[in-house]
Amino acid sequence: MRGSTIEQMKFGNRPAANRCGLALIIITFALCHYDVLSAQPPRPSLGLKRCWTYPAVNLAEQGMSSDGTRVFLPEDDARVEALSVRDGSRMWFSDLGGEIVSNVLEGNAALYVATGSKNPAGSTLTTAIRSLSKETGITNWVAELPGASRVYLGLGGAVLTAVSDKGKIVAFDAASGARRWDFLLGGNVTAAPYFANGSLIIAIDLPGVVVLSVAAGNVVYKRGVQYRPTAVYLVNGQTGAWGDERGNVTVFDIGSDKTIWKLKHGAAISDISFVGETLLVTSDDDFVYAVAASNGNVRWKKRQPERIFKPSIMTGDVVVLSAKNEGTTTVLEGNRGRLIDQIKLSAGSNLLQFPIAFGDTVLMAATTGLSAYSLSGCIAK
């Protein structure tokens, strides 16, 4: 542009007075806009804040639980402690004797846990299922199972179901401890069972997958599979899923026994969870895959630096992924896998079990103690 200047490029060929007026308007608007922005409070960042730490040093490697008010913590030597979720203060403890061999299961009316007693040679002799008061830790009732090194507890309405790693299932009345029904799977359990919608899905080393009705103990579904199943899940009352040692994930219709879709990953499947309308599949190839439950399309995948525990799901479909060895926890948006936050434990500290989440709070049990983290901020003590 011959004869053009920078001033002409910005303001054109307006008279000088108009150019000065326009410049003054622009400057005034910018200053006012800056004042408005600076007067607004800073937008809070979405991340986890540590609220408290309880310095327990004898945490057992079994699943803790919470009712949103208290966290129930399994410890070595069969001690169960109840802590306040608000500030981590101890509310009660109960010494049960023996060794805790199950998850600590929270129910509406009671707390349930299995303990095993051993002979001097180290073999488990008997397994006791206990119902404890959530308020005091006092035992409500005790029932016995054949000896097992691992027991999985689940609730379906008024029925407490205990699944031993040897394939023995016993159901009890949750209120009284009276025996309801027994079932023998005929194989060893190869993955943590999943309880939902009045049903129970179990993986066994025949290999196969079995779905039982919790109320009656009858077989709703049974299917032999080619490879050893390593994770199972019930999507809803009509749809189930399993993952196997070869990295295959199969979603099937319980009523018709039809395969809805099948997907292969790079290594054995260690866990299947559910977030939104998505299956969250954890594989020993160190990836976590978010897969559409309806058709098997992979929505996102994230590689982890090492093997992780079972993911936890917080409010708003926030996913918590915790490493088994190096003490790193990654927090992601469940719908697209975007990073929200990352937490690194102190040197030499490792998590002992998968974190549990409720609402916007997540609890992490480490070798140095139990810590509570929150997305929305901590409640003042």
C-alpha positions as CSV (number, residue, x, y, z in Angstrom):
1,M,0.0,0.0,0.0
2,R,1.9,3.1,-1.2
3,G,1.9,6.0,1.2
4,S,0.3,3.9,4.0
5,T,1.5,4.2,7.6
6,I,1.0,2.0,10.6
7,E,-1.6,4.6,11.9
8,Q,-3.5,4.3,8.6
9,M,-3.4,0.5,8.8
10,K,-5.1,0.6,12.2
11,F,-7.5,3.5,11.8
12,G,-7.9,4.0,8.0
13,N,-8.1,7.5,6.6
14,R,-10.3,9.0,9.4
15,P,-9.7,12.6,10.4
16,A,-7.1,13.1,13.2
17,A,-9.8,14.1,15.7
18,N,-11.8,11.0,15.0
19,R,-8.7,8.9,15.3
20,C,-7.9,10.4,18.7
21,G,-11.5,9.8,19.9
22,L,-11.5,6.2,18.8
23,A,-8.2,5.5,20.4
24,L,-9.5,7.1,23.7
25,I,-12.6,4.9,23.6
26,I,-10.5,1.7,23.0
27,I,-8.1,2.6,25.9
28,T,-11.0,3.4,28.2
29,F,-12.8,0.1,27.4
30,A,-9.6,-1.9,28.0
31,L,-9.0,-0.3,31.4
32,C,-12.6,-0.8,32.5
33,H,-12.6,-4.4,31.2
34,Y,-9.4,-5.0,33.2
35,D,-10.9,-3.6,36.3
36,V,-14.0,-5.9,36.0
37,L,-11.8,-9.0,35.5
38,S,-9.4,-8.1,38.3
39,A,-12.4,-7.6,40.6
40,Q,-13.7,-11.1,40.0
41,P,-12.6,-13.9,42.4
42,P,-10.1,-16.3,40.9
43,R,-11.6,-19.4,39.4
44,P,-10.9,-22.4,41.6
45,S,-8.7,-25.1,40.0
46,L,-10.2,-28.6,40.0
47,G,-7.8,-30.9,41.9
48,L,-7.5,-33.0,45.0
49,K,-6.7,-31.4,48.3
50,R,-5.5,-33.6,51.2
51,C,-7.8,-33.1,54.2
52,W,-6.2,-35.3,56.9
53,T,-4.0,-38.3,57.5
54,Y,-4.4,-41.0,60.1
55,P,-1.0,-42.4,60.9
56,A,-1.9,-46.1,61.0
57,V,1.1,-48.4,60.4
58,N,-0.5,-51.8,60.4
59,L,-3.0,-51.6,57.6
60,A,-4.0,-54.9,56.1
61,E,-4.0,-55.5,52.4
62,Q,-7.8,-56.0,52.3
63,G,-10.5,-53.7,51.1
64,M,-11.7,-51.0,53.5
65,S,-15.1,-49.4,53.2
66,S,-17.1,-46.3,54.1
67,D,-20.7,-45.2,54.7
68,G,-19.9,-41.6,53.9
69,T,-19.7,-40.7,57.6
70,R,-17.2,-43.3,58.8
71,V,-14.4,-45.2,57.2
72,F,-13.9,-48.8,58.3
73,L,-10.3,-49.8,58.3
74,P,-8.9,-53.4,58.4
75,E,-5.5,-53.8,60.2
76,D,-3.1,-56.6,60.9
77,D,-4.0,-59.0,63.8
78,A,-7.7,-58.8,62.8
79,R,-8.3,-55.3,64.2
80,V,-11.0,-53.1,62.6
81,E,-11.0,-49.4,63.3
82,A,-13.8,-46.8,62.5
83,L,-12.6,-43.3,61.8
84,S,-14.5,-40.1,61.2
85,V,-14.5,-39.1,57.5
86,R,-14.7,-35.5,58.6
87,D,-11.4,-35.3,60.4
88,G,-9.9,-38.8,60.7
89,S,-10.4,-39.2,64.4
90,R,-10.9,-42.7,65.7
91,M,-14.5,-43.5,66.8
92,W,-14.0,-47.2,67.9
93,F,-11.8,-50.3,67.3
94,S,-12.5,-54.0,67.6
95,D,-10.0,-56.8,68.0
96,L,-11.5,-59.9,66.3
97,G,-8.7,-62.4,66.6
98,G,-6.9,-64.3,63.8
99,E,-6.4,-62.6,60.5
100,I,-8.8,-60.6,58.2
101,V,-9.3,-62.6,55.0
102,S,-12.1,-60.6,53.3
103,N,-13.1,-57.2,52.3
104,V,-14.7,-55.1,55.0
105,L,-18.3,-54.8,53.8
106,E,-20.5,-51.9,54.9
107,G,-24.3,-52.5,55.0
108,N,-27.2,-50.3,56.0
109,A,-27.4,-51.9,59.4
110,A,-24.1,-53.5,60.1
111,L,-20.5,-54.1,59.1
112,Y,-19.4,-57.5,57.8
113,V,-15.9,-59.1,57.8
114,A,-14.4,-62.6,57.6
115,T,-11.5,-63.7,59.8
116,G,-9.4,-66.8,59.5
117,S,-7.6,-68.7,62.3
118,K,-4.4,-70.7,61.6
119,N,-2.5,-73.6,63.1
120,P,1.2,-73.2,63.9
121,A,2.1,-74.5,60.5
122,G,0.3,-71.6,58.9
123,S,-2.6,-73.5,57.3
124,T,-6.1,-71.9,57.7
125,L,-8.3,-74.0,59.8
126,T,-11.6,-72.1,60.1
127,T,-13.1,-69.0,58.7
128,A,-15.6,-66.9,60.7
129,I,-18.0,-64.4,59.1
130,R,-18.8,-61.6,61.6
131,S,-21.5,-59.0,61.7
132,L,-20.4,-55.9,63.7
133,S,-22.3,-52.8,64.9
134,K,-21.3,-49.8,62.8
135,E,-21.8,-47.6,65.8
136,T,-19.7,-49.5,68.4
137,G,-17.8,-52.4,66.7
138,I,-19.6,-54.9,69.0
139,T,-20.2,-58.3,67.4
140,N,-23.8,-59.0,66.4
141,W,-23.3,-62.6,65.3
142,V,-20.7,-65.1,64.1
143,A,-21.1,-67.8,61.5
144,E,-18.5,-70.4,60.2
145,L,-17.2,-71.3,56.7
146,P,-14.8,-74.0,55.6
147,G,-11.3,-72.7,55.8
148,A,-10.3,-70.3,53.0
149,S,-7.3,-68.0,52.4
150,R,-9.5,-65.4,50.7
151,V,-13.2,-64.6,51.1
152,Y,-15.3,-62.1,49.0
153,L,-18.4,-60.7,50.8
154,G,-21.3,-59.0,49.1
155,L,-24.9,-58.0,49.9
156,G,-28.1,-58.4,47.9
157,G,-31.0,-57.0,49.8
158,A,-31.2,-59.0,53.1
159,V,-28.8,-61.7,52.0
160,L,-25.1,-61.7,52.8
161,T,-23.1,-63.8,50.4
162,A,-19.6,-65.2,51.2
163,V,-17.6,-66.6,48.3
164,S,-14.4,-68.5,49.1
165,D,-11.4,-68.7,46.8
166,K,-11.9,-72.5,46.8
167,G,-15.3,-72.1,45.1
168,K,-17.6,-72.6,48.1
169,I,-20.5,-70.0,48.4
170,V,-22.6,-69.6,51.5
171,A,-25.4,-67.1,51.9
172,F,-26.6,-65.9,55.3
173,D,-29.5,-63.8,56.6
174,A,-27.7,-60.4,57.0
175,A,-29.6,-59.6,60.2
176,S,-29.4,-62.9,62.1
177,G,-26.6,-64.9,60.5
178,A,-29.0,-67.8,59.7
179,R,-27.8,-69.9,56.8
180,R,-29.9,-69.4,53.6
181,W,-28.2,-71.5,51.0
182,D,-25.0,-73.1,49.9
183,F,-23.5,-73.6,46.4
184,L,-20.3,-75.3,45.2
185,L,-18.8,-73.9,42.0
186,G,-16.6,-76.9,41.2
187,G,-13.5,-74.7,40.6
188,N,-11.3,-72.1,42.2
189,V,-12.3,-68.4,41.9
190,T,-9.9,-66.5,39.6
191,A,-11.2,-62.9,40.0
192,A,-13.1,-60.8,42.6
193,P,-16.8,-61.6,42.1
194,Y,-19.2,-58.7,41.4
195,F,-22.5,-58.2,43.1
196,A,-25.3,-56.0,41.6
197,N,-29.0,-56.0,40.8
198,G,-29.7,-59.0,43.0
199,S,-27.2,-61.2,41.1
200,L,-23.6,-62.3,41.5
201,I,-21.1,-63.0,38.7
202,I,-18.1,-65.2,39.4
203,A,-15.1,-66.3,37.4
204,I,-13.7,-69.8,37.9
205,D,-10.7,-71.8,36.6
206,L,-12.6,-74.5,34.7
207,P,-12.5,-71.9,33.0
208,G,-15.9,-70.4,33.0
209,V,-18.3,-67.6,34.1
210,V,-21.3,-68.1,36.4
211,V,-24.2,-65.8,37.4
212,L,-26.2,-66.6,40.4
213,S,-29.4,-65.2,42.0
214,V,-28.4,-63.9,45.4
215,A,-31.9,-64.4,46.9
216,A,-32.3,-68.1,45.9
217,G,-28.8,-69.3,45.0
218,N,-29.9,-70.7,41.6
219,V,-27.8,-70.4,38.5
220,V,-29.0,-67.7,36.1
221,Y,-26.3,-68.0,33.6
222,K,-23.3,-70.3,33.0
223,R,-20.8,-70.4,30.2
224,G,-17.5,-72.1,29.6
225,V,-14.8,-69.9,28.1
226,Q,-11.6,-70.5,26.2
227,Y,-9.2,-68.7,28.5
228,R,-9.0,-68.2,32.2
229,P,-11.3,-65.2,33.2
230,T,-9.5,-62.6,35.2
231,A,-12.2,-59.9,35.7
232,V,-16.0,-59.9,35.8
233,Y,-18.7,-57.3,35.8
234,L,-22.5,-56.9,35.7
235,V,-23.4,-53.9,33.6
236,N,-27.1,-54.3,34.5
237,G,-29.7,-57.0,35.1
238,Q,-29.4,-58.3,31.5
239,T,-25.8,-57.6,30.5
240,G,-22.6,-59.0,31.9
241,A,-18.9,-58.8,31.0
242,W,-15.7,-60.7,31.6
243,G,-12.0,-60.1,30.7
244,D,-9.5,-62.9,30.4
245,E,-5.8,-63.7,30.6
246,R,-5.3,-63.1,26.9
247,G,-6.6,-59.5,27.0
248,N,-10.1,-60.2,25.6
249,V,-13.1,-58.4,26.9
250,T,-16.5,-60.0,26.2
251,V,-19.9,-58.3,26.8
252,F,-22.8,-60.7,26.7
253,D,-26.6,-60.9,27.1
254,I,-27.5,-63.0,30.1
255,G,-30.9,-64.1,28.9
256,S,-30.0,-65.1,25.3
257,D,-26.3,-66.0,25.9
258,K,-25.4,-63.9,22.8
259,T,-22.1,-62.0,22.6
260,I,-22.9,-58.3,22.2
261,W,-19.3,-57.4,21.4
262,K,-15.8,-58.5,22.0
263,L,-12.5,-56.5,22.1
264,K,-8.9,-57.6,22.5
265,H,-6.3,-55.6,24.5
266,G,-2.5,-56.2,24.8
267,A,-2.4,-58.2,28.1
268,A,-4.5,-59.8,30.8
269,I,-7.5,-57.8,32.0
270,S,-7.2,-57.0,35.7
271,D,-10.4,-55.0,36.3
272,I,-13.7,-53.9,34.7
273,S,-15.5,-50.9,36.2
274,F,-18.3,-48.6,35.0
275,V,-18.4,-44.9,34.6
276,G,-21.3,-43.0,32.9
277,E,-22.1,-45.2,29.9
278,T,-18.6,-46.5,29.6
279,L,-16.7,-49.6,30.7
280,L,-13.4,-48.8,32.3
281,V,-11.1,-51.6,31.4
282,T,-7.7,-52.0,33.2
283,S,-5.1,-54.2,31.5
284,D,-1.7,-55.5,32.4
285,D,-0.4,-53.8,29.3
286,D,-0.4,-50.8,31.6
287,F,-3.3,-49.1,29.7
288,V,-6.7,-48.1,31.0
289,Y,-9.3,-48.1,28.3
290,A,-12.7,-46.3,28.3
291,V,-14.9,-48.4,26.1
292,A,-18.5,-47.6,25.1
293,A,-20.7,-50.3,26.8
294,S,-23.2,-50.3,24.0
295,N,-20.8,-51.2,21.1
296,G,-17.2,-51.6,22.3
297,N,-15.8,-48.4,20.7
298,V,-12.7,-47.2,22.6
299,R,-13.4,-43.6,23.6
300,W,-10.0,-43.0,25.1
301,K,-7.1,-44.8,26.6
302,K,-4.3,-43.8,29.0
303,R,-1.0,-45.5,29.5
304,Q,0.1,-45.7,33.2
305,P,3.8,-45.9,34.3
306,E,3.0,-49.3,35.9
307,R,0.3,-51.6,37.1
308,I,-2.6,-50.0,39.0
309,F,-5.2,-50.9,41.5
310,K,-8.9,-51.1,40.7
311,P,-10.0,-47.6,39.7
312,S,-12.2,-45.6,41.9
313,I,-15.1,-43.3,40.6
314,M,-15.9,-40.0,42.3
315,T,-18.9,-37.8,41.8
316,G,-19.1,-36.2,38.3
317,D,-17.6,-39.4,36.8
318,V,-14.1,-38.5,38.0
319,V,-11.7,-41.5,37.7
320,V,-8.9,-42.1,40.2
321,L,-6.0,-44.4,39.1
322,S,-3.5,-45.4,41.7
323,A,-0.1,-47.2,41.0
324,K,0.6,-50.3,43.0
325,N,4.3,-49.6,43.7
326,E,5.5,-46.1,43.1
327,G,2.8,-44.2,45.1
328,T,1.4,-42.1,42.2
329,T,-2.3,-41.4,41.8
330,T,-3.7,-39.8,38.6
331,V,-7.1,-38.2,38.5
332,L,-9.0,-38.0,35.1
333,E,-12.3,-36.8,33.7
334,G,-14.2,-40.0,33.0
335,N,-15.9,-38.8,29.8
336,R,-12.7,-37.9,27.9
337,G,-9.7,-38.9,29.9
338,R,-8.5,-35.4,30.5
339,L,-5.9,-35.0,33.3
340,I,-7.3,-33.2,36.4
341,D,-4.6,-33.8,39.0
342,Q,-1.8,-36.1,40.0
343,I,-0.6,-37.0,43.5
344,K,2.8,-38.4,44.5
345,L,3.2,-40.0,47.9
346,S,6.3,-39.4,49.9
347,A,9.4,-41.4,49.1
348,G,9.2,-45.0,50.3
349,S,5.4,-44.9,50.7
350,N,3.2,-47.2,48.6
351,L,-0.6,-47.8,48.5
352,L,-1.8,-51.1,50.1
353,Q,-5.1,-51.4,48.4
354,F,-7.3,-49.7,45.9
355,P,-8.7,-46.3,47.0
356,I,-12.4,-46.0,47.8
357,A,-14.4,-43.0,46.7
358,F,-17.8,-41.5,47.7
359,G,-19.1,-38.2,46.6
360,D,-16.1,-35.9,46.0
361,T,-13.9,-37.6,48.6
362,V,-11.4,-40.4,48.0
363,L,-9.6,-42.4,50.7
364,M,-6.1,-43.8,50.1
365,A,-4.5,-46.4,52.4
366,A,-0.7,-46.4,52.2
367,T,2.2,-47.8,54.2
368,T,2.4,-44.5,56.1
369,G,-1.3,-44.3,57.0
370,L,-4.7,-43.4,55.6
371,S,-5.3,-40.1,53.9
372,A,-8.5,-38.4,52.8
373,Y,-8.6,-36.1,49.7
374,S,-11.4,-33.9,48.4
375,L,-12.2,-32.2,45.2
376,S,-14.4,-29.5,46.7
377,G,-12.3,-28.6,49.7
378,C,-12.1,-30.0,53.2
379,I,-14.6,-29.5,56.0
380,A,-13.2,-27.4,58.9
381,K,-12.4,-29.5,61.9
